[in-house]
């Protein structure tokens, strides 16, 4: 299945290399369950048309995803997802997501902008995971 929900957005002012933005956004989609094993990523040509990035940049991102064991190319067919990073607790219908959506709505109503919310969430997440690091594979998976 070709994934229609994966819409790469490149922020040229972010300071993050373009290929890494593609890798991060793909991993994000894998974590949220938007991409599943067997799904086909957009072709390099499709990504180039949508984002105006160099085709080699897209191929570099896809090679990095392949190196991480997340996707595999099939010559003549495209690049396909091998495994998911999704957790049930992060699914669209999960109670945690509903609580977070409610909180984000309250933050917006309180006048916080997107950058304010992102900074606040990053700060709290950093504090939480530094204070009580998870053990085992989950901690390593979360640090990739």
CNS distance restraints for C-alpha pairs under 8 A (distance, minus, plus):
assign (resid   1 and name CA) (resid  38 and name CA) 6.91 0.50 0.50
assign (resid   1 and name CA) (resid  39 and name CA) 4.90 0.50 0.50
assign (resid   1 and name CA) (resid  40 and name CA) 5.79 0.50 0.50
assign (resid   2 and name CA) (resid  39 and name CA) 5.82 0.50 0.50
assign (resid   2 and name CA) (resid  40 and name CA) 4.72 0.50 0.50
assign (resid   2 and name CA) (resid  41 and name CA) 6.44 0.50 0.50
assign (resid   2 and name CA) (resid  42 and name CA) 7.02 0.50 0.50
assign (resid   3 and name CA) (resid  35 and name CA) 7.19 0.50 0.50
assign (resid   3 and name CA) (resid  39 and name CA) 6.27 0.50 0.50
assign (resid   3 and name CA) (resid  40 and name CA) 6.18 0.50 0.50
assign (resid   3 and name CA) (resid  41 and name CA) 6.25 0.50 0.50
assign (resid   3 and name CA) (resid  42 and name CA) 7.04 0.50 0.50
assign (resid   5 and name CA) (resid  34 and name CA) 7.11 0.50 0.50
assign (resid   6 and name CA) (resid  26 and name CA) 7.66 0.50 0.50
assign (resid   6 and name CA) (resid  29 and name CA) 7.26 0.50 0.50
assign (resid   6 and name CA) (resid  34 and name CA) 7.77 0.50 0.50
assign (resid   6 and name CA) (resid  41 and name CA) 7.91 0.50 0.50
assign (resid   6 and name CA) (resid  42 and name CA) 7.85 0.50 0.50
assign (resid   8 and name CA) (resid  22 and name CA) 6.52 0.50 0.50
assign (resid   8 and name CA) (resid  25 and name CA) 6.83 0.50 0.50
assign (resid   8 and name CA) (resid  47 and name CA) 7.34 0.50 0.50
assign (resid   8 and name CA) (resid  50 and name CA) 7.81 0.50 0.50
assign (resid   8 and name CA) (resid  51 and name CA) 7.15 0.50 0.50
assign (resid   9 and name CA) (resid  51 and name CA) 6.98 0.50 0.50
assign (resid  10 and name CA) (resid  18 and name CA) 6.64 0.50 0.50
assign (resid  10 and name CA) (resid  21 and name CA) 6.71 0.50 0.50
assign (resid  10 and name CA) (resid  22 and name CA) 7.76 0.50 0.50
assign (resid  10 and name CA) (resid  51 and name CA) 6.78 0.50 0.50
assign (resid  11 and name CA) (resid  18 and name CA) 7.87 0.50 0.50
assign (resid  12 and name CA) (resid  16 and name CA) 7.92 0.50 0.50
assign (resid  12 and name CA) (resid  18 and name CA) 7.42 0.50 0.50
assign (resid  16 and name CA) (resid  20 and name CA) 6.62 0.50 0.50
assign (resid  16 and name CA) (resid  21 and name CA) 6.55 0.50 0.50
assign (resid  17 and name CA) (resid  21 and name CA) 6.41 0.50 0.50
assign (resid  18 and name CA) (resid  22 and name CA) 6.51 0.50 0.50
assign (resid  18 and name CA) (resid  53 and name CA) 7.97 0.50 0.50
assign (resid  18 and name CA) (resid  57 and name CA) 7.02 0.50 0.50
assign (resid  19 and name CA) (resid  23 and name CA) 6.32 0.50 0.50
assign (resid  19 and name CA) (resid  57 and name CA) 5.40 0.50 0.50
assign (resid  19 and name CA) (resid  58 and name CA) 6.21 0.50 0.50
assign (resid  19 and name CA) (resid  60 and name CA) 6.39 0.50 0.50
assign (resid  19 and name CA) (resid  61 and name CA) 4.75 0.50 0.50
assign (resid  20 and name CA) (resid  24 and name CA) 5.93 0.50 0.50
assign (resid  20 and name CA) (resid  61 and name CA) 6.50 0.50 0.50
assign (resid  21 and name CA) (resid  25 and name CA) 5.99 0.50 0.50
assign (resid  22 and name CA) (resid  26 and name CA) 6.08 0.50 0.50
assign (resid  22 and name CA) (resid  58 and name CA) 7.40 0.50 0.50
assign (resid  22 and name CA) (resid  61 and name CA) 6.15 0.50 0.50
assign (resid  23 and name CA) (resid  27 and name CA) 6.18 0.50 0.50
assign (resid  23 and name CA) (resid  61 and name CA) 5.58 0.50 0.50
assign (resid  23 and name CA) (resid  62 and name CA) 7.34 0.50 0.50
assign (resid  23 and name CA) (resid  64 and name CA) 7.27 0.50 0.50
assign (resid  23 and name CA) (resid  65 and name CA) 6.42 0.50 0.50
assign (resid  24 and name CA) (resid  28 and name CA) 6.04 0.50 0.50
assign (resid  25 and name CA) (resid  29 and name CA) 6.24 0.50 0.50
assign (resid  26 and name CA) (resid  30 and name CA) 6.25 0.50 0.50
assign (resid  27 and name CA) (resid  31 and name CA) 6.11 0.50 0.50
assign (resid  27 and name CA) (resid  85 and name CA) 7.38 0.50 0.50
assign (resid  28 and name CA) (resid  32 and name CA) 6.26 0.50 0.50
assign (resid  29 and name CA) (resid  33 and name CA) 6.13 0.50 0.50
assign (resid  29 and name CA) (resid  34 and name CA) 4.94 0.50 0.50
assign (resid  29 and name CA) (resid  35 and name CA) 5.61 0.50 0.50
assign (resid  30 and name CA) (resid  34 and name CA) 5.99 0.50 0.50
assign (resid  30 and name CA) (resid  35 and name CA) 4.96 0.50 0.50
assign (resid  30 and name CA) (resid  36 and name CA) 6.76 0.50 0.50
assign (resid  30 and name CA) (resid  84 and name CA) 5.35 0.50 0.50
assign (resid  30 and name CA) (resid  85 and name CA) 5.11 0.50 0.50
assign (resid  30 and name CA) (resid  86 and name CA) 5.85 0.50 0.50
assign (resid  31 and name CA) (resid  84 and name CA) 6.85 0.50 0.50
assign (resid  31 and name CA) (resid  85 and name CA) 4.47 0.50 0.50
assign (resid  31 and name CA) (resid  86 and name CA) 3.97 0.50 0.50
assign (resid  31 and name CA) (resid  87 and name CA) 6.71 0.50 0.50
assign (resid  31 and name CA) (resid  90 and name CA) 7.58 0.50 0.50
assign (resid  32 and name CA) (resid  85 and name CA) 7.68 0.50 0.50
assign (resid  32 and name CA) (resid  86 and name CA) 5.41 0.50 0.50
assign (resid  32 and name CA) (resid  87 and name CA) 7.44 0.50 0.50
assign (resid  32 and name CA) (resid  90 and name CA) 6.05 0.50 0.50
assign (resid  32 and name CA) (resid  91 and name CA) 6.06 0.50 0.50
assign (resid  32 and name CA) (resid  92 and name CA) 7.60 0.50 0.50
assign (resid  33 and name CA) (resid  84 and name CA) 7.07 0.50 0.50
assign (resid  33 and name CA) (resid  85 and name CA) 7.44 0.50 0.50
assign (resid  33 and name CA) (resid  86 and name CA) 5.09 0.50 0.50
assign (resid  33 and name CA) (resid  87 and name CA) 7.84 0.50 0.50
assign (resid  33 and name CA) (resid  91 and name CA) 6.73 0.50 0.50
assign (resid  35 and name CA) (resid  39 and name CA) 6.36 0.50 0.50
assign (resid  35 and name CA) (resid  81 and name CA) 7.32 0.50 0.50
assign (resid  35 and name CA) (resid  84 and name CA) 7.12 0.50 0.50
assign (resid  36 and name CA) (resid  81 and name CA) 6.42 0.50 0.50
assign (resid  36 and name CA) (resid  82 and name CA) 7.86 0.50 0.50
assign (resid  36 and name CA) (resid  83 and name CA) 6.79 0.50 0.50
assign (resid  36 and name CA) (resid  84 and name CA) 5.65 0.50 0.50
assign (resid  37 and name CA) (resid  80 and name CA) 7.42 0.50 0.50
assign (resid  37 and name CA) (resid  81 and name CA) 4.73 0.50 0.50
assign (resid  37 and name CA) (resid  82 and name CA) 4.86 0.50 0.50
assign (resid  37 and name CA) (resid  83 and name CA) 5.00 0.50 0.50
assign (resid  37 and name CA) (resid  84 and name CA) 6.16 0.50 0.50
assign (resid  38 and name CA) (resid  80 and name CA) 5.75 0.50 0.50
assign (resid  38 and name CA) (resid  81 and name CA) 5.28 0.50 0.50
assign (resid  38 and name CA) (resid  82 and name CA) 6.41 0.50 0.50
assign (resid  39 and name CA) (resid  80 and name CA) 5.54 0.50 0.50
assign (resid  39 and name CA) (resid  81 and name CA) 5.41 0.50 0.50
assign (resid  40 and name CA) (resid  78 and name CA) 6.54 0.50 0.50
assign (resid  40 and name CA) (resid  79 and name CA) 5.62 0.50 0.50
assign (resid  40 and name CA) (resid  80 and name CA) 4.33 0.50 0.50
assign (resid  40 and name CA) (resid  81 and name CA) 6.33 0.50 0.50
assign (resid  41 and name CA) (resid  78 and name CA) 7.20 0.50 0.50
assign (resid  41 and name CA) (resid  79 and name CA) 5.62 0.50 0.50
assign (resid  41 and name CA) (resid  80 and name CA) 5.96 0.50 0.50
assign (resid  41 and name CA) (resid  81 and name CA) 7.26 0.50 0.50
assign (resid  42 and name CA) (resid  46 and name CA) 5.86 0.50 0.50
assign (resid  42 and name CA) (resid  47 and name CA) 6.34 0.50 0.50
assign (resid  42 and name CA) (resid  78 and name CA) 7.87 0.50 0.50
assign (resid  42 and name CA) (resid  79 and name CA) 7.77 0.50 0.50
assign (resid  43 and name CA) (resid  47 and name CA) 6.34 0.50 0.50
assign (resid  43 and name CA) (resid  78 and name CA) 6.37 0.50 0.50
assign (resid  43 and name CA) (resid  79 and name CA) 7.37 0.50 0.50
assign (resid  44 and name CA) (resid  48 and name CA) 6.04 0.50 0.50
assign (resid  44 and name CA) (resid  55 and name CA) 5.96 0.50 0.50
assign (resid  44 and name CA) (resid  58 and name CA) 5.72 0.50 0.50
assign (resid  44 and name CA) (resid  59 and name CA) 6.60 0.50 0.50
assign (resid  45 and name CA) (resid  49 and name CA) 6.15 0.50 0.50
assign (resid  45 and name CA) (resid  55 and name CA) 6.89 0.50 0.50
assign (resid  46 and name CA) (resid  50 and name CA) 6.26 0.50 0.50
assign (resid  47 and name CA) (resid  51 and name CA) 5.93 0.50 0.50
assign (resid  47 and name CA) (resid  52 and name CA) 7.69 0.50 0.50
assign (resid  47 and name CA) (resid  53 and name CA) 7.70 0.50 0.50
assign (resid  47 and name CA) (resid  58 and name CA) 7.22 0.50 0.50
assign (resid  48 and name CA) (resid  52 and name CA) 4.89 0.50 0.50
assign (resid  48 and name CA) (resid  53 and name CA) 5.22 0.50 0.50
assign (resid  48 and name CA) (resid  54 and name CA) 6.51 0.50 0.50
assign (resid  48 and name CA) (resid  55 and name CA) 6.04 0.50 0.50
assign (resid  48 and name CA) (resid  58 and name CA) 7.56 0.50 0.50
assign (resid  53 and name CA) (resid  57 and name CA) 6.79 0.50 0.50
assign (resid  53 and name CA) (resid  58 and name CA) 7.49 0.50 0.50
assign (resid  54 and name CA) (resid  58 and name CA) 6.91 0.50 0.50
assign (resid  55 and name CA) (resid  59 and name CA) 6.32 0.50 0.50
assign (resid  56 and name CA) (resid  60 and name CA) 6.00 0.50 0.50
assign (resid  57 and name CA) (resid  61 and name CA) 6.30 0.50 0.50
assign (resid  58 and name CA) (resid  62 and name CA) 6.23 0.50 0.50
assign (resid  59 and name CA) (resid  63 and name CA) 6.06 0.50 0.50
assign (resid  60 and name CA) (resid  64 and name CA) 6.25 0.50 0.50
assign (resid  61 and name CA) (resid  65 and name CA) 6.29 0.50 0.50
assign (resid  62 and name CA) (resid  66 and name CA) 6.11 0.50 0.50
assign (resid  62 and name CA) (resid  71 and name CA) 7.61 0.50 0.50
assign (resid  62 and name CA) (resid  79 and name CA) 7.81 0.50 0.50
assign (resid  63 and name CA) (resid  67 and name CA) 6.09 0.50 0.50
assign (resid  64 and name CA) (resid  68 and name CA) 6.28 0.50 0.50
assign (resid  65 and name CA) (resid  69 and name CA) 6.48 0.50 0.50
assign (resid  65 and name CA) (resid  70 and name CA) 5.50 0.50 0.50
assign (resid  65 and name CA) (resid  71 and name CA) 5.86 0.50 0.50
assign (resid  66 and name CA) (resid  70 and name CA) 5.63 0.50 0.50
assign (resid  66 and name CA) (resid  71 and name CA) 4.80 0.50 0.50
assign (resid  66 and name CA) (resid  72 and name CA) 5.55 0.50 0.50
assign (resid  66 and name CA) (resid  73 and name CA) 7.88 0.50 0.50
assign (resid  69 and name CA) (resid  82 and name CA) 7.18 0.50 0.50
assign (resid  69 and name CA) (resid  83 and name CA) 7.74 0.50 0.50
assign (resid  70 and name CA) (resid  81 and name CA) 5.98 0.50 0.50
assign (resid  70 and name CA) (resid  82 and name CA) 5.27 0.50 0.50
assign (resid  70 and name CA) (resid  83 and name CA) 5.53 0.50 0.50
assign (resid  70 and name CA) (resid  84 and name CA) 7.45 0.50 0.50
assign (resid  71 and name CA) (resid  79 and name CA) 6.49 0.50 0.50
assign (resid  71 and name CA) (resid  80 and name CA) 5.34 0.50 0.50
assign (resid  71 and name CA) (resid  81 and name CA) 4.33 0.50 0.50
assign (resid  71 and name CA) (resid  82 and name CA) 4.91 0.50 0.50
assign (resid  71 and name CA) (resid  83 and name CA) 7.31 0.50 0.50
assign (resid  72 and name CA) (resid  79 and name CA) 5.52 0.50 0.50
assign (resid  72 and name CA) (resid  80 and name CA) 5.42 0.50 0.50
assign (resid  72 and name CA) (resid  81 and name CA) 6.60 0.50 0.50
assign (resid  72 and name CA) (resid  82 and name CA) 6.60 0.50 0.50
assign (resid  73 and name CA) (resid  77 and name CA) 7.80 0.50 0.50
assign (resid  73 and name CA) (resid  78 and name CA) 5.75 0.50 0.50
assign (resid  73 and name CA) (resid  79 and name CA) 4.10 0.50 0.50
assign (resid  73 and name CA) (resid  80 and name CA) 6.16 0.50 0.50
assign (resid  74 and name CA) (resid  78 and name CA) 5.42 0.50 0.50
assign (resid  74 and name CA) (resid  79 and name CA) 5.96 0.50 0.50
assign (resid  74 and name CA) (resid  80 and name CA) 7.31 0.50 0.50
assign (resid  86 and name CA) (resid  90 and name CA) 7.05 0.50 0.50
assign (resid  86 and name CA) (resid  91 and name CA) 7.62 0.50 0.50
assign (resid  87 and name CA) (resid  91 and name CA) 6.90 0.50 0.50
assign (resid  88 and name CA) (resid  94 and name CA) 7.24 0.50 0.50
assign (resid  89 and name CA) (resid  94 and name CA) 5.67 0.50 0.50
assign (resid  89 and name CA) (resid  95 and name CA) 7.54 0.50 0.50
assign (resid  89 and name CA) (resid  96 and name CA) 6.48 0.50 0.50
assign (resid  89 and name CA) (resid  97 and name CA) 7.65 0.50 0.50
assign (resid  90 and name CA) (resid  94 and name CA) 6.22 0.50 0.50
assign (resid  90 and name CA) (resid  96 and name CA) 6.93 0.50 0.50
assign (resid  90 and name CA) (resid  97 and name CA) 6.17 0.50 0.50
assign (resid  91 and name CA) (resid  97 and name CA) 7.12 0.50 0.50
assign (resid  92 and name CA) (resid  97 and name CA) 6.52 0.50 0.50
assign (resid  93 and name CA) (resid  97 and name CA) 7.02 0.50 0.50
assign (resid  93 and name CA) (resid  98 and name CA) 7.23 0.50 0.50
assign (resid  94 and name CA) (resid  98 and name CA) 6.40 0.50 0.50
assign (resid  95 and name CA) (resid  99 and name CA) 6.17 0.50 0.50
assign (resid  96 and name CA) (resid 100 and name CA) 6.18 0.50 0.50
assign (resid  97 and name CA) (resid 101 and name CA) 6.04 0.50 0.50
assign (resid  98 and name CA) (resid 102 and name CA) 6.18 0.50 0.50
assign (resid  99 and name CA) (resid 103 and name CA) 6.18 0.50 0.50
assign (resid 100 and name CA) (resid 104 and name CA) 6.05 0.50 0.50
assign (resid 101 and name CA) (resid 105 and name CA) 6.18 0.50 0.50
assign (resid 102 and name CA) (resid 106 and name CA) 6.33 0.50 0.50
assign (resid 103 and name CA) (resid 107 and name CA) 6.13 0.50 0.50
assign (resid 104 and name CA) (resid 108 and name CA) 6.15 0.50 0.50
assign (resid 104 and name CA) (resid 117 and name CA) 7.63 0.50 0.50
assign (resid 105 and name CA) (resid 109 and name CA) 6.15 0.50 0.50
assign (resid 106 and name CA) (resid 110 and name CA) 6.09 0.50 0.50
assign (resid 107 and name CA) (resid 111 and name CA) 6.61 0.50 0.50
assign (resid 107 and name CA) (resid 112 and name CA) 5.58 0.50 0.50
assign (resid 107 and name CA) (resid 117 and name CA) 7.14 0.50 0.50
assign (resid 108 and name CA) (resid 112 and name CA) 5.06 0.50 0.50
assign (resid 108 and name CA) (resid 113 and name CA) 6.49 0.50 0.50
assign (resid 108 and name CA) (resid 114 and name CA) 7.99 0.50 0.50
assign (resid 112 and name CA) (resid 116 and name CA) 5.66 0.50 0.50
assign (resid 112 and name CA) (resid 117 and name CA) 6.30 0.50 0.50
assign (resid 113 and name CA) (resid 117 and name CA) 6.26 0.50 0.50
assign (resid 114 and name CA) (resid 118 and name CA) 6.09 0.50 0.50
assign (resid 115 and name CA) (resid 119 and name CA) 6.08 0.50 0.50
assign (resid 116 and name CA) (resid 120 and name CA) 6.11 0.50 0.50
assign (resid 117 and name CA) (resid 121 and name CA) 6.01 0.50 0.50
assign (resid 118 and name CA) (resid 122 and name CA) 5.99 0.50 0.50
assign (resid 119 and name CA) (resid 123 and name CA) 6.07 0.50 0.50
assign (resid 120 and name CA) (resid 124 and name CA) 6.25 0.50 0.50
assign (resid 121 and name CA) (resid 125 and name CA) 6.00 0.50 0.50
assign (resid 122 and name CA) (resid 126 and name CA) 5.96 0.50 0.50
assign (resid 123 and name CA) (resid 127 and name CA) 6.18 0.50 0.50
assign (resid 124 and name CA) (resid 128 and name CA) 6.06 0.50 0.50
assign (resid 125 and name CA) (resid 129 and name CA) 6.11 0.50 0.50
assign (resid 126 and name CA) (resid 130 and name CA) 5.95 0.50 0.50
assign (resid 127 and name CA) (resid 131 and name CA) 5.93 0.50 0.50
assign (resid 128 and name CA) (resid 132 and name CA) 6.15 0.50 0.50
assign (resid 128 and name CA) (resid 133 and name CA) 7.84 0.50 0.50
assign (resid 129 and name CA) (resid 133 and name CA) 4.94 0.50 0.50
assign (resid 129 and name CA) (resid 134 and name CA) 7.33 0.50 0.50
assign (resid 133 and name CA) (resid 139 and name CA) 7.19 0.50 0.50
assign (resid 134 and name CA) (resid 138 and name CA) 6.84 0.50 0.50
assign (resid 134 and name CA) (resid 139 and name CA) 5.15 0.50 0.50
assign (resid 135 and name CA) (resid 139 and name CA) 5.58 0.50 0.50
assign (resid 136 and name CA) (resid 140 and name CA) 6.85 0.50 0.50
assign (resid 137 and name CA) (resid 141 and name CA) 5.96 0.50 0.50
assign (resid 138 and name CA) (resid 142 and name CA) 6.05 0.50 0.50
assign (resid 139 and name CA) (resid 143 and name CA) 6.33 0.50 0.50
assign (resid 140 and name CA) (resid 144 and name CA) 6.68 0.50 0.50
